[in-house]
Amino acid sequence: MTMPSVSVPSLALSPMTHPSDRNPSGEKDEDAGSERVEGARGERDERAARAGQGEDPGGKTQRRPRAPTNDADVEHQLLQRDRMASLGTLSAGVAHQINNPLTYILANLDHVLRKLRTAGASDDPLAVLTSPEGEGLSGLVESLEHAVNGAHRVRQVMRDLLTFSQGNIEQKKIVDVRGILESATQMAWHEIRHKARLDRRMAEVPPVEANEARLGQVFLSILMNAAQAIPEGETEDHQIRVACRTDADGNAVIEIADTGVGIAEDQLPFVFDPFFTTKGDGTGLGLAVAHGTVKSLGGEIAVESELGRGTTFRIALRPAKTAIASNSSHLVDVRSAEPCRVLIIDDEKLVAEAIARSLADDNQVEVVTDARQALARIDAGEHYDVVLCDLMMPAMTGMDLYAEVMRRVPKLAARLVFMTGGAFTARARAFMESVKNPCLEKPLDMGRLRSLVARAGHAS
């Protein structure tokens, strides 16, 4: 049996009208509509006049938040509202995904620390660590490896979360569709795991030009809808399939299908309408926002559904004109590189010292916790092959240091590598878009960092 489908050719996110403002008869009511608009406009003008004088309708002076002034403002607020609603729903799942690996990270580190303390307190530490009665050094190494793997899991969860929770939602760049789909699936896993089996079919797809946060929001909204369409307690009877592939025209095609309750045929034409929802607690914004985002990318979104059988959403996105450049050609064998002079600048002393320990075997490393100290060393004529600098610091930011270095020693500015914990301000985003310097996200990928420093050693 073929499931009924609908593909809406075009739907602007604005103007968005709440169902209570629509004529339920479906007939045109120009007089009523005109009266409602004019009345609302008159009220709005009167309120605006009072607000301009610092008064509310009761005559009390107060500051009011700026109301949306145009369709773009309304769309932006709705996008933010839907994204925050999704993240609120997922907060418990995110905590679960972080707390589980943190548990075995701390347990393994505590175990190793106790063993090392016991060995350190003995007359023959090496004998204690290699004793046949104990687990030996190999057991301690295994515990540390498990801790590192857990830390990588936490890092990935946080990066997935940042994909959806921050960033300029209008900025576009070349993005990896499959990677964003994987992140969205991971974010929704806590909702899915109690409802259905997950079937991943992730093939290679071409990169597209999009905003990572908005595209992730599209996938996340559909995944959450899929999970919520399936009753609890029937995990083995239900499935959510997440797939991506390349079609005959070279487009990236994403499909998210569930075996949930389905959508009635007479409701299918309205699923992308703003404020339309079949869920009692739904906002009715998720699919409308998804549709608007896909259309803004020149893509297509369609839905097929059958009551009692499930629903399939299919998205087709045009490939980007320029492909993502591979990073593999930039990897350098650390062992073959000349030692570098590295300056690390981070206001978190423990972070700076940990990075220094990781690089010290192959390089000459110095640490400062204030960019002004770094600038003083540079002014004194100190030479560095690489300067690792935190982007956001209280006294003097990495951006401020870059400006001063450009003014004083322009050649050194190209050797700055920025690090960030994700706390981007509008100024920081604009700065990183304006420079070509690398920016590494914390927690750092130490393998990538060592390769980057080694590459600087080859170049010097």
N, C-alpha and C positions, 0 to 999 in steps of 0.2 A: 504493500500500500504506500503510495507516495504522500509524504507529509506536505501540507500546504506551506507555502513560503511567501515571503514578502521582501522586496528590496526597494526601499524608499529612495527615489532618485535624488531628492535634495530636501534638506530640512535645516533651516538656519536655527541657531540656538536662540536668536532673538529676532523680534520681540517674543518673549515667553509669556503666555497667558495662563493663569491658574484656572483649573476647571470650573471653579465657582464663578468666574467672570465670563464663562462661555454661555451662549444661548442653548439650553438643553434640547430645544426642539430642532436645532440644526438649521432653522430658517433665519434669513437675514432680518434683523430688526434695527434698521438704520437709526430710527428716532431714539430708541432705547439706548443703543450703543453710543450715539452722539451725546445724549444726555449724560450717560455714565462717564464718558471721557471728559466732557466739559466740566462736569461737577468735580471730578477728581482733579482736573487741571486747576480749577479755581481754588479748591482746598489746598493743593500743593503750592500755588503761588502765594496764598495767604500765609501758609506755614513758613515758606521761604522768606517772606518779608519779615515775619516775626523773628526768625532765626538770624536774619541779617542784623537785626537790632539787638540780638542777644536775649530774646525773650521766648518763652514757651507759650502755648495757648492760655495758660493761667496767669501770664504776666511775670513769671519769675525769670530772672536772668540766669542763664546757664549756657554751657558749651555743648554743642550737639555734634555727633559724628557726621562726617560728610556723607550725604546720600548719593547713590549712583546717579550720574548726570547724563549718561547715554547708554546705548545698547551694549557697547563694549564693556562698560563698567558692570552692567548687570551680568553679562556672560562671565566676566572674570570672577565675580562673587559666587556665581553658581558653580563654576569649576572648582573653586576653593572649598565651597561648602560640601560638594560631593566627595572631594578627595579627603577632607577631614572626617566625613561620616564613615568612609571606608576604613580609614586608619583607626578610628575609634572602635569599630567592630573587630578589627584585627589585633588590638592591643594585647588582649589576653594570649593570643596565639604567639605574638612576638615575644612576650615574656617567657612563654613555655620554651620557645626555640632557643632563647638565650640561657635560661636557667638550667636546662638539662646539660649542655656542654660545660657551663660554668661549674656545675657540680663535680664532673670528673676532672676538669682542669685543676680545681682547688684540691681535690682528693689526691690526685697524682703528685702535685707539687708538694703537698704536705708530707706525703709518703717519702719522697726523695729527700726533702729537707730533714726529716727525722733521721733517716739513714746516714746522711752526711754529718749531722751533728753527733750522732753516736760514734761514727768513725773518727771524727775530729777530736773527740774527747779521749780516745784510746791511745796507747803508746805506739801502736802500729796501724795507722788508718788504712793503708793499702790491704793489709791482711784481713781487716774487718770487711772491707768492701768486696774482696775476692773470696771470702770464706765459702767453702762448699756447702755449709749448712744454710747459707742465705741465698738470695736470688742472684747475687753477683752484679757486676757492672752492667751486664746485658739487661738485667731486669730493671735497673734504674734508667737505662737508656730507653727502654720500652715505655716506662712510665712517662718520661719526658716527651717522647714522640706522641703519646696519646694526648698529653696536655697541649702540645703544639697543634695537633689536628683539631682539638676542641676550640682553640683560639681562632683558627682559620674559619671554623663554622660560625663563631660569633661575629667575626669580621664580615662574613658574607651576609649574615642576617642584617647587620647594621647598614651595609651598602645597599641591600635591597630596600630597606626602610627609607634611606635617604633618597633613593630613586623616586619615591612617591611623595615624600613629605616636604621637599625643598626644591629650590631652583626657580629660575625665571620660566614660567610656564609658556612664554611666547618664543623663547629662544630655540632655534632649530639647529641641528647638526647631523652629521652622518652617524647613524646608530645601528647597532646589531639587534635585529628584531628577535632572533632566537634567544639571545641573552636576556632581553627584556621580558620575553614570554616566560623563560625559566625563572626569573626573579619574581614575577607576578604569581606564578604557580607555587613557588616556595612561600610567598607571603600568605597565600590563601590556604596552604596545606592544613593548618590547624582547623579550618572550617570543613575542609574536604575529608580529612582522615576519619571522621566519625560518621560520615554519610555514604561514602562510595569508594570503590577501588579507583586508583588513578592510572590511566593508560597514557604514557608519553610517547609521542612519535615525532621527534624533533629532527627534521632533515635540514640540510644547509639551505639558507635562503639569502637572496641578495640584500645588502644593506639598503636602508631607506633614509631619506632626509626627514627628520621628525624631531619633536621634543620628547626626550626620554621620559620625563615625568608624566606628560599627558598620554603618551602611548601606553605606558605602564598602567595608568589609570583605566584606560579602555579595557585592557586585558583583565585587570583586577576586578572591575565591575562585572564583567561577564562571568568570570570564575566564581565570584561570590553569589551571583544569581543562580548559577548552576548548582552550587552546594545547597543553597536555600530552597531549591525546588525539589530536593530529595528528602524524604522523611528520615528521622534518626532511627537507628537500630536495625537497619536493613543493608548494612555495608556490603555484604556478599552478593546482594541482588542488584546492586546499582553500580554504575561506572560513569566516570567523567573522563572524556578523552580530550587531550590537548595535543594538537598537531600543527606543524608548519611544513610547507613545501613550496616549490617554485612551479608556477603554472607554465603553460605553453607560450605565454606572452612575456615570460620573464618576471612576472610579478611575485612578490612575497605573499603567500596565502596562509592565513591562520584560521584554524577551525577549533572551536570549543564546543563539545557536545556532551549532553547529559541524558540520563535515562529517568529524569524526574517526572513531575506531574504534567508537564507540557502546557501549552497556551491554546486557548480556544481559538478556532479559526476566525470568528468574528472580532476577536481582540487583536489579532496579528497586525492589522494595519496601523494600530495605535501604539505599538510597543516602543517606538522611538519618540513619541510625543512627550514634551516636557510635562512633568507632574502626573503622568499616567502610571499607575502601579496596580498590581493585583495583590500586593502584600499589604497587610493592615498597617505595618510599621514602616513601610517604604517611603522614600522621599519622591520617587518618580523622576529622579534626575540622572541616575547612573547611565541608562541607555541613551537618553537624550544627549548627554555630554559625550558619550562614546561616539554616537552618530555624527555629532558636530565636529569632533576631532578628526575622525576618519575622512569626512568630506573635505575638511580644510587641508588635508594632505593629498587631495585628488584621488582618494581611494574609494572603495565600495564596501558596504556592510550589508549583509542580508541575513535573514533568519528563517529557519524552517522549524515547524513544530507540529506535534500531534498530541492531543489530550491522552494522558496515560502512557505515552510512549517516550516522550522527551523532546528536547529542543537542541538545535544546532545553530550556532552563529558562525558565519563565515566572513572573513575580512580579506580584502585584496588591496595591497599597497604597491604603488609603482616603485621600481628600483631607483636608487639615487644615481645621479649622473656620474658621480665620482665614487670609486670603491674605497673601502677602508684600507689604509696602508697597513701592511703586515709589520709587526714589531720584531719578528724573528730575526731579521737581518741586522738588528741593532744589538743583539746579544753578543757579549764578549766573554771569552774564557778568562775568568778572574786570575787563574794561575799564570797566564802569560803576560799579564799587564805589569807595567812599572808602578812602584809605589807612588801614591799621590799624597799631596798635602791637602787635608780636608779640614774645613772649619765648620763646626756644627753650632747652629744658633737656635735655641729653644728655651722659652721661659720656664718650661717644666724640666727641672734639672734631671730627674730620674729618666725622662724620655731621652734627653740629650746623652746622658752617660750610657744608657743601654745601647743606643745607636753607635756610640763611640767604641764600646767593647766589641760590637759585631764587626766593625771595620778595622780595628787596630792591628789585627794580625798581618794585614797586607798594606797598611797605609800609615802615614803620620797624621794623627788626628788631634785636633784641639777643640775644646768646648767652651762656649760662653752662653750665658743665660739672658743677655741683653744685647740687642742689635747695636746699641751705642758703643758697647765694648768692642764689638766686631769692627765697627767703623774706625775706632781708634787704632786698632791693629793694622787695618788697611792703610790708614793715613801714615802710619809709622813705616810703611814700605814692605809689610809682610806679603808674601806671595802665596796664593792658594790655587790649586787646580780645580777644586770643587768647593762651593759654599752651600751647605744644606741649611736652609732657613725656614723657620716656621712662618706661615703667612700672617697669622693673627697673634700679635703680642701686645701687651698693655702699654709699655712706654714708647717703643718705636716699632712699628709693624714691618713686616717683610717688604711691603709695598714702599714704605718710606725709605727703607735701606736701599732698595733697588734704585729709587730716584737719586739718592745721594751718590751711590756707586756710579751711576750713569754720568753724573756731573763730574766726579773726581777721577774715576778709573774706568772709562767706558768698556775697555776690553774685558774686565772682570765681570761685568753685568751679565754677559752671556753664560758665565759659569755658575750662576745662581740656580739652585734647584729648590723649589718651594715645597713645603710640607703643610698639610692641613688636616685638622680633625673634623672638617665638614661644616664649620661655623662660618659660612660665606655670608658676607654682607653684600649689599648692592654694589658698593665700591669695589669689593674684592672680586666679584664676578666680572665687572667691567675691566678691572685690571688684568685678570687672567686671560680675558678675551683679547687684550691688546698686546700681550707679550708672547714670545715663542718659548719661553723657559718651561721646562717640565714642572709639573705639580703632582706630587705623590700624596695619595690619600693615606691617612693613618687609620688603623694600624698598618705600618709599612710592610710591603713585600720585600723582605731583606734580600732575597735572591736578585730581584730586579734592581734594588738599590746598589748592591755590590757590582752588578754588571754595568750599571750606569757610571759608577765611580771608576771602574776598570776602563771603560771606554774613554773617560777623560784622561786616564793615564796614557792610553795609546795616542791620544790627540796632542798631548803636551810635549 
